[in-house]
Amino acid sequence: MPKLTKRIVDAAEIRATEYFIWDDDIPGFGLRVLPSKRKSYIVQYRAGRRSRRMSLGLSTVLTCEQARTRAIAIVAAAKNGEDPAAKRDADRQAITVKELAERFDKEHISVRVKESTAKGYRRMLERVIIPALGRHRVTEVTRADIAKIHHDLRHIPYDAN
């Protein structure tokens, strides 16, 4: 198959089973055509001995050139020894701040600190940290997020510290 273009993507016919149209220029870059009439760009590469496939996006959302640029970046990362699909999976499985707070309470506060200290820790978790950051992934929390919480508590210096 030649280089994937908008014309080839639009002309791809729907079949009873899914099939792929591969690009000749970029190894592993292609179009996945599903029986449900959905067409999405994909990239397939090897990470060590394992073959990995990532979806880049629907053909209705991305242009062929945008998908090609993403595919080049992913293939280049794979050639450098990285595994973009594994990174994506790890990001999906990262715990949230709320889950970390619950674990901190169960494994540290309940076991290692005095009752008065535990009361203060739990109050800070419930009133400040969980409402502000509870649904964020731990890996997504930045210094700016912490600085904002600290700044918002400037009128209560004890809690801010």
N, C-alpha and C positions, 0 to 999 in steps of 0.2 A: 504494500500500500504506500502511496506517496505521502508527502507532508500533509498533516491534518490541517484542514482549512474550514472556514465557516460553510462553504459549499458542500464539502464532504460530510460534515456533521449534520447539516440540514437534510442531505440526501440519504442518510443512513436509514434503512428500512427496519421496521419492527418485525421481529420473528417470534416464534413460539417459545424459544429459549434465549437466555442472555448470550451475547457475543461481544467480542472486542474488535476494535479497529486500531491497529498499532501504527504509530508514526515512524517513518523511516529515518528522520533526522536525529531524534533523541531516543536512545534505547530505553524502553520501559514506559514511555509516554503513550497514552492511548485514550480511546473513547469506549466507554462501557454502555451498551445499548440493552435495556431491559424490556421484557415483554409488556410492562406497564407503561410503555412509551416514554420512560425517563431515560435521558442520556446524560452521563456524567463523565468528566475527565478524571483519569486515574494515572498513577505512576506506580510502577512495579520495580523493585530493586532487591539486591541481596545484601543482607547484613550478616556477615560471617557466612555460615552455611544455610542460613534461613532466608527464604524468599518472603518479602514483605510487599504488601499492596496498600496504597493510601488513596483515598478519594480526594480530589482537588476541589470539586464543586460541580454543580449542575451546569449543563451547557446553556441553560437559559439565564444563568446568573453571571457566569464568567465568559469572556471572549476566549477564543482559541489562543490568542497571544498571551493573555493573562495566565491561563493554565500552563502554557508552555514555559513561561518565566518561573512559575512555582515549581514545575517539574524539574527544570534545570537546577534550581536551588536544592531540591531534595536529592537529586542524583549526585550533585557535587558533595553534599553533606555525607551521603552514603559512601562515596569514594574516599572521603577523609576519615572513615572509620566510625562515623556517628550512625545512630539509628533513629531517624525522626519519628517513626511509628512507635518505637519504644518510649521515646520522650513524651509523645502524645498520650500514650496509655498511662504513663506514670503521672502525668498532670491530671488525668481523669480520676485516678485513684487516690490523689492527695487528700488528706483529711481537712475538714474545715476548722476554723478557729473554735467554733462551738464544741465540736467533738474533742478537740485538744483540751479545752477548758474542763469538759466533763472527765476526761482521763486524768488531768492534773488534779482535780478534786478527789477522785477516787484513789489514785496512787500516791499522792503526795500530801495534800491538805488533810485528809482523813487519818493519815497514818503518822505523819512526822511533825505536825505543828500543834501548839497549844490551842485550846478552844477559842480564846479571844482573838488570836491571830487568824485562825480559820474563819471566824466570823467576818473579819475585815477583808480577807481574801475573797470569800464568797460574795460579799457585798460588792466589791469592785468588779468581779466577773459578771454578776447579774445586772448591775446598774450601768456600767460603763463599757466594758470590753465586748461582751456578747451583743448588746444592741448596736454597737458601732461596727464590729468586724465579724460577728458570728457566722454569717453566711459566706464569707470569703475563704478561699483555700489558703492554707498556711503559707504555701509557696508564693502566693500573690501579694501578701502583706508587705508593704514597703516602709522605709523610714519616714516617708512623708505621712503615711497613715498614722503612725505612732506619734509623730510630731503634732499632728492635728489634734489627736486626743489629748496630748499633754497641754497644748495651747488652750483647748476648750476648758480644761480644768485649772486654769491659771488663778481663778478666784478661790480655789480650794487647794492651797499649796501642799497640804499633807497628802491629799489624794493624787495630786499631779505627780508627786515623786513616787 
